[in-house]
Amino acid sequence: EKRGKQESHQYEDRFLTTDSFLWQSQNRTTQASVHGQDIRQHVDRGIIVHLFVRAKSKTAHGRAAPFVYCGDVDFVSWQGDQPITVTWRLREAMPARVWNTLGGAAGRAQ
């Protein structure tokens, strides 16, 4: 849920399928930067990337909503700069129960 956030923080993060996630980096990140290269070359550099998401930032009581751990992901592709839009592949597809919880939130994950 990105409504109500500053426009510069309304990243286009969403599930594409049960094993594919679209994520946007911070606005200052470029493909050529150290952080950008860490994203693309994470396996070669020994960096394990874990995907945690949540449908909303706050609970009904105004507290921070918990994240759901979806597993390790690997770089698939990217496009753009500042921010970079990255497609990640989950090493294991999400179980149906998790997809049913988060799949309805596809396009609104944080």
C-alpha positions as CSV (number, residue, x, y, z in Angstrom):
1,E,0.0,0.0,0.0
2,K,1.8,3.1,-1.2
3,R,-1.0,5.6,-1.0
4,G,-0.3,8.5,1.3
5,K,3.5,8.2,0.9
6,Q,5.6,10.9,-0.7
7,E,5.7,10.4,-4.4
8,S,9.4,9.8,-4.3
9,H,8.7,6.8,-2.0
10,Q,5.9,5.2,-4.0
11,Y,8.1,2.4,-5.4
12,E,6.6,0.0,-7.9
13,D,7.2,-3.2,-5.9
14,R,4.9,-6.1,-6.7
15,F,4.7,-9.9,-7.4
16,L,4.6,-10.8,-11.0
17,T,4.1,-14.6,-10.3
18,T,4.5,-16.9,-7.3
19,D,8.2,-17.0,-8.0
20,S,8.9,-13.5,-9.5
21,F,9.0,-10.1,-7.9
22,L,9.5,-6.6,-9.3
23,W,11.3,-4.2,-7.0
24,Q,12.6,-0.7,-7.3
25,S,15.8,0.5,-5.7
26,Q,16.1,3.8,-3.9
27,N,15.9,6.8,-6.2
28,R,19.6,7.6,-6.0
29,T,20.8,4.1,-7.0
30,T,22.3,3.7,-10.5
31,Q,23.2,0.5,-12.4
32,A,26.9,1.7,-12.4
33,S,27.1,2.4,-8.7
34,V,28.6,0.0,-6.2
35,H,25.2,-0.8,-4.8
36,G,23.8,-1.3,-8.3
37,Q,26.6,-3.7,-9.1
38,D,26.0,-5.5,-5.8
39,I,22.4,-6.1,-6.9
40,R,23.4,-7.5,-10.4
41,Q,26.4,-9.5,-9.2
42,H,25.1,-10.6,-5.8
43,V,25.8,-14.3,-6.4
44,D,29.4,-13.7,-7.6
45,R,30.0,-11.4,-4.7
46,G,28.6,-13.9,-2.1
47,I,25.6,-11.7,-1.2
48,I,22.5,-13.5,-0.3
49,V,19.3,-11.5,-1.0
50,H,16.2,-12.3,1.1
51,L,12.8,-11.0,0.2
52,F,10.5,-9.7,3.0
53,V,7.2,-8.0,2.1
54,R,4.1,-6.7,3.7
55,A,0.8,-5.6,2.1
56,K,0.5,-2.5,4.3
57,S,2.9,-0.5,6.5
58,K,0.5,-0.2,9.4
59,T,-1.9,-2.5,11.2
60,A,-5.5,-1.4,11.9
61,H,-4.2,-0.2,15.3
62,G,-1.6,2.0,13.8
63,R,1.4,-0.1,14.6
64,A,4.0,-1.3,12.1
65,A,2.7,-4.3,10.2
66,P,4.9,-7.4,10.3
67,F,6.9,-8.5,7.3
68,V,6.4,-11.9,5.7
69,Y,9.6,-13.8,4.7
70,C,9.3,-15.1,1.1
71,G,12.7,-16.6,0.7
72,D,16.0,-16.0,-1.1
73,V,15.9,-14.4,-4.6
74,D,18.2,-14.2,-7.5
75,F,18.7,-11.3,-10.0
76,V,17.0,-11.8,-13.4
77,S,17.0,-8.5,-15.1
78,W,16.9,-4.7,-14.6
79,Q,16.1,-1.5,-16.3
80,G,16.4,2.2,-15.7
81,D,18.4,4.2,-13.3
82,Q,17.5,6.3,-10.2
83,P,15.6,4.1,-9.4
84,I,16.6,0.8,-10.9
85,T,13.6,-1.6,-11.6
86,V,14.8,-5.1,-10.8
87,T,13.1,-8.4,-11.5
88,W,14.0,-11.1,-8.9
89,R,13.3,-14.8,-9.1
90,L,12.5,-16.6,-5.8
91,R,14.5,-19.8,-5.5
92,E,11.3,-21.5,-4.4
93,A,7.8,-20.5,-5.4
94,M,5.7,-19.2,-2.6
95,P,3.3,-21.8,-1.1
96,A,-0.4,-21.3,-2.0
97,R,-1.2,-20.1,1.5
98,V,1.4,-17.3,1.3
99,W,0.4,-16.4,-2.2
100,N,-3.3,-16.2,-1.2
101,T,-2.3,-13.8,1.6
102,L,0.1,-11.7,-0.5
103,G,-1.0,-12.4,-4.0
104,G,-4.1,-10.4,-3.4
105,A,-1.7,-7.6,-2.4
106,A,0.2,-8.0,-5.6
107,G,1.3,-4.6,-6.8
108,R,1.0,-3.2,-3.3
109,A,3.8,-5.1,-1.5
110,Q,6.3,-3.0,0.4
